[in-house]
Amino acid sequence: MIYGDYDVDGTTAVVILKTAIELCGGTTDFHVPHRIKRRLRIKDDVIETRRCRWVKVVISVDTGIRAFQAAETALRVV
């Protein structure tokens, strides 16, 4: 899963990385938070909802540099 940001460089990074992964034969999901409702923070609940899916790796682009709690959640559930 690619966890991006809603600004121009964040959404561009999500599209480029998603395209590259798919061109290499992989499959990917992505999440871009709602600009008003979610703000710019990686949320534990987003990662936890993906745990029942096929997600094995979470990649953050343009966000999450200090998301230590989200990283701990990802280690636990992914």
Secondary structure, DSSP 8 states (H G I E B T S, - for coil): -EE--SSHHHHHHHHHHHHHHHHTT----EE---TTTT-SS--HHHHHHHTTTT----EESSS-TT-HHHHHHHHHH-
